[in-house]
């Protein structure tokens, strides 16, 4: 493998180009971000867990939509376990979000308008409520440092065209429903998730980035679920809650993360990996 070229360094992932193949190498770091700010303290093994869990999900859900993975092993040795060689995609300029439960920004929108991303919901729901059926709640795809904003389906249709918009909805909801069913069998609730979709060289819709990880999803232990308050989490929410309690203004620079919070965060990532895959984390 020849020299690779850094194309982009994101909040968590670094994207390299292999000039010899025109393929990308997606490297997941141990960085963690909250409120669109990267924290100065890494979470050990986080990048590898995100990569290995995504690969597991890509395999489980392969029948729904193609994914971008070319190889999980043909990567530079120093990135083994946390990198994926993948196809280049023309990414859709919309964050595709599915929700099965009321949480996070969805709760805020619902309290203000009785709807989430323009989807009306019945009265009387509380934080943590299971929705009557899962809903598609897209957002804008903001630049680094900016915040994603809710979109309606009509706005998505205006931006990408009605046919592609309908495909986005169909694929997103199939991914969510199938993923949620598999997770439920393992005692995990997937409250919501965000997926990245793009078009390959033939114009075929393809899954990119990561899939159903603790960075892109809300995972709750099913045995402690109780609507009416914030749920215990097996995802990044634990760090968000810690950061919110520090008095930090959510602007750079972020405060360092204490050792006990780092350890507890890593433990949650490991636990949800092990619960979902049934395999021990080495």
Secondary structure, 3 states (H helix, E strand, C coil): CCCEEEEEECCCEEEEEECCCCEEEEEECCCCEECCEECCCCCCCHHHHHHHHHHHHHHHCCCCCEECEEECCCCCHHHCCCEEEECCCEECCEEEEEEEECCCHHHHHHHHHCEECCEECCCCCCCCCEEEEEEECCEECCCCCCCCCECCHHHHHHHHCHHHHHHHHHHHHHHHHHHHHHHHCCCEEEEEEEEEEEECCCCCEEEECCCCCCCCEEEEEHHHCCCCCCCCCCCCHHHHHHHHCCCCCCCCCCCCCCHHHHHHHHHHHHHHHHHHHCCCCC
